[in-house]
Amino acid sequence: MPHPILYLKKHEDQRLRKGHLWVFSNEIDAQRSPLDAFAPGELVQIHSSDGKAMGSAYVNPQALICARLLSRKANLKFGGNFFKERLTTALALREKLFSKPYYRLVFGESDGLPGLVIDRFGPVLSLQITTAGMEQRKEILCAVLIELLAPDAIIVKNDNGQRQLEGLSLESELVYGILPDPLIIEENGARFKIDIVNGQKTGWFYDHRSSRAQLAGMAKNQRVLDLFSYTGAWAIPAAMAGAAEVTCVDASEGALALAQENAVLNQVGQTMQFVRSDVFEYLKQARLDNQLYDIIILDPPALIKRKKDFKQGYEAYRRLNHLALQVLAKNGILVSASCSFHLSRDNLHELLRSSGRHIDRHLVFFAEGGQGPDHPIDPAVPETNYLKTFFCSVSPSL
């Protein structure tokens, strides 16, 4: 039986024709296809205003992004074979990139699976499902994952605000197997104990993998400050590379406790210290105490979650970078990053420029970074390109 049809208004098909996968509620012709006639998660055909089929999608009339395209084919069968094909394709890419099973296996739209993120932690899979369409097919998805990868455990992390926009619950659940304790992963030659159940997002952030490796190569004999350090993904490889001293600062007692365990696990506890503090307050006090660091890593959480929060978030990024520059030693290195999609690379470039000029420093970029290859970017979906990092050398003003 054909899927029901969701009609677009005139001229609202251009984004889809260019390759994007989203349909917004204000783009729907509500007279021809009233949104309240569809159930959350239902499969539909997307048609342009002139009646041409544009593909199959799942719909949620309660959400601003009311439909997400799954295929350019009409009447797609969204079942086990669909998941097996998409997951096999995603797996093939990661196995070309990595020799061990520690990576992001699925990155939403980039892997043709909108509303789904899967991180692979060796024998454990951690899922984030953010849409009703994907939530309703969770059992089929997990059955395919078990068939393809034979994991020891699958956990679904539902503590994500996007689920609220789709009318979904925020309760995480272990849907298969038993979680190993401890769970140890590997990245950049280091081993990390991770806490999937209580950790942020899926339990780990693989996206900065390449930039962390680059930073570690500069750390020998340096005094390193890792701000928003979480569980030590930047700091521990730097310490292992021979940093003279590494200070981790984070507001989370649990994250710092895990970072300390990871320091011991990698035999670098003697060169590391862990400070629970608000980062803004720490930097202000460090300036008053005339503390200086050779390398500062500034990798905050997303400070601009919505477009309307841009002004306030931009100011927070500016203040952080301004404060960090004030405690950077002569000829030091600032690694400044943002995972906020709404803060563009150009925005970060500009606030670094202006912060350097404001405190009379000569700041130059000598390297740039972004998300690792297990977070591939779909050129038609700019939202998949979110991470930006500048490596800055900072010296006295010319």
Summary of the structure (lengths in Angstrom):
residues: 398
radius of gyration: 22.8
end to end distance: 71.8
largest distance: 72.0
contacts: 1330
relative contact order: 0.09
helix: 33%
strand: 29%
